[in-house]
Structures are given as structure tokens and as C-alpha cells.
Amino acid sequence: MSGDLLQRARSGDRDAFAELVEPYRGELQLLCYRMLGSLQDAEDTLQEVLLAAWLGLDGFEGRSSVRTWLHRIATNRSLNALRSATRKPVPAPTPAVPAPEPSRLGEVTWLQPYPDLLLDNLPDQTPGPEARYESREAVSLAFITAVQLLPPNQRAVLLMRDVLGYHAAEAADLLGLTESAVTSALKRARATLQATRKGDRPALPPDSPAERALTDRFVAAFTDHDVAALIALMTDDVWVRMPPLPFEYRGAQAVRRFFTTVFAQDCTIGRMIPTRANGQPAWGEYSRDPLTGLLRCTGIVVAAYTPAGISELTHFETTMAPHFGLPRTLASA
């Protein structure tokens, strides 16, 4: 059937081409996201991938599967995007409220969350035989952030080998490298990733009783502006991040100062609408508008849960809300 679709697509049948690539659209977007760390950049790059595939059909000789061929195009287009001048860092926006001195300035200010709704649409998330990471771990915010710190080629090699599970020879062919170059890049990437993620704890199972209980306590403390209760739910080395702002806070004491300052700015959180991002609990955050009384979306919060407590909170801008089906405003209850 795929051979028939390919022949029809090569003859100029756009419907056949769409049917040929549709089974891979979701995983191609996810590959671009893992490479780029930004959902918007991944969506834009995916369109380039599909256009390049359409224009390059005559060059597809069938020596690999259509899936592998598309992975090659997606990886190369992502590498082009990483090297593009448009990926240069932009000035950090002005914070909505004054923030205390951060523990450090983060490097991955372009990071965006990935809706679990897009993960649910993937037909098969089982990685290949060479993979080191399970599909769920390989989309977590901690993993995506760590990958962004790798040089482009190391990033591509790590994803091909340890996430998608390609053999060394296959990865070399996909990336236009020698096997020895792939092996060397993979060794360096693994060492960097291990150092970056040292101390990471396992996550609580999704939708488990422990996750639901922690969620109930977190939402209650957050909407009540109860800083003491929030800190009690967190690990001692908790991180709070807020891309595209570079400010990062680490540890209970720094995070306590942060929430004490923010909650003192009359930023009343009226409701938290549950969703999921990167395989993690997340919420649309809604604050009451003093003029209209409406609840306006002020961002998306994504949490990392461990058996020891909340190890990370990441706040994203309201621009991400439509990707999660979250409305801009809610009527006051």
C-alpha cells in the first residue's frame, strides 16, 4: 500500500502524499521539538520538513523506510534551524512584577512546554533496540532542557541513538557522518547529559494516587498563597524557572523568597485549570481582573513530581495557552 501511495505521490498526487506522511507527522514534530526545545519552532520546522519531503520525493530511492527518510529530513532541517541567525538570543522581557535576586540566570530561555494531547496522538512511541531512554523520560522538561545545552551534532546523535534507538551505522547514514564520529559525539553527549542531570530523581507514575494527592495539596496551597504550605511540598533542592525570563531559583530558601515576593504583588490566583505537558502535571493559571471580574490566563505552570516532593516548577507565558486548549478568560465563579 505504501508503495502505491509513493508512486501516486511522485506523480503529483498531493492527497497521496498527505496520506503517506500522516502516520509520521506527530513523531516528526516531536523530533523537531526535542532538537529545538520550542513548540513554535518545531511547528515551523515541521512545515519545512513536509515541503522538503514533497519536493524531494524523486530523490527517495527506497533504500530505507519512509519513516527513516523523514527522520533524516527532520533532523537536518532542525540542525539548519539551530544554526540560523534567527535563533540568536533575544533580550529578556521585563518581568510583570519585581522579582528577588535569582540563584542564577538560565541558558535555555526559549524553552516551551509540549502538550500531552500531541503525545497521545502518536501511533507508536516504542523506541528502537538501541534506545537508552523511555519515551516518557525523553520528553520531560528536565531532559529537553539538558539536551538544549549540547552542541547541535551531539544533540542529533544522542536523539538518534539513545531516544529513537537507531544503530550506530544507521545514525551515521542519517546524519552524513562516519560511525567513529557518531560514537565520539555520543560519548561526549552522554557525559554532558549525565553531569547536567546528576541528582535527578525518578518521577511519580502519572495519574497515580501519590500524584493526585500531591496535586490536590499543591493547587490548594498555590491558590491560597500559602507559601509555607508550598515549601513543605517541595524538595530541598527544588528549582523554579520562568522562560523566557532567565531568572532561576534553587532551594527552599530562594524559592520561599520568590513566592513571598510574587504573592505580595496582589497577583490573586483565582483558579488552576488542570492539563498535562511533557508527561508532567500542568495547569493554566488564572488571575482575577479587578476591572471586569473575569479570570484571565496569566500563564502555564508545569511541575515535576518525585517521591520526595516537587522538584521543579516551570512557569510559561500565556502565549502557550491556545496549544493546550486553555481559554484566555473564564467567567468568575
Salt bridges, closest charged atoms under 4 A:
ASP4 OD2 - ARG8 NH1 3.49
ASP13 OD2 - ARG8 NE 3.66
GLU22 OE1 - ARG25 NE 3.30
GLU27 OE1 - ARG67 NE 2.89
GLU27 OE1 - HIS71 NE2 2.91
ASP41 OD2 - ARG87 NH1 2.41
GLU43 OE2 - HIS323 ND1 3.56
GLU61 OE1 - ARG63 NE 3.20
ASP116 OD2 - ARG276 NE 3.48
GLU130 OE1 - ARG161 NH1 3.15
GLU130 OE2 - HIS167 ND1 3.24
GLU137 OE2 - ARG197 NH1 3.21
ASP162 OD1 - ARG190 NH2 2.79
ASP173 OD2 - ARG72 NH2 3.07
ASP200 OD2 - ARG197 NE 2.89
ASP207 OD1 - ARG212 NH1 3.37
GLU211 OE1 - ARG276 NH1 3.06
ASP237 OD1 - ARG201 NH1 3.15
GLU248 OE1 - ARG104 NE 2.67
GLU248 OE2 - ARG241 NE 3.18
GLU285 OE1 - HIS315 NE2 3.15
ASP289 OD2 - ARG296 NE 2.74
GLU312 OE2 - ARG241 NH1 2.95
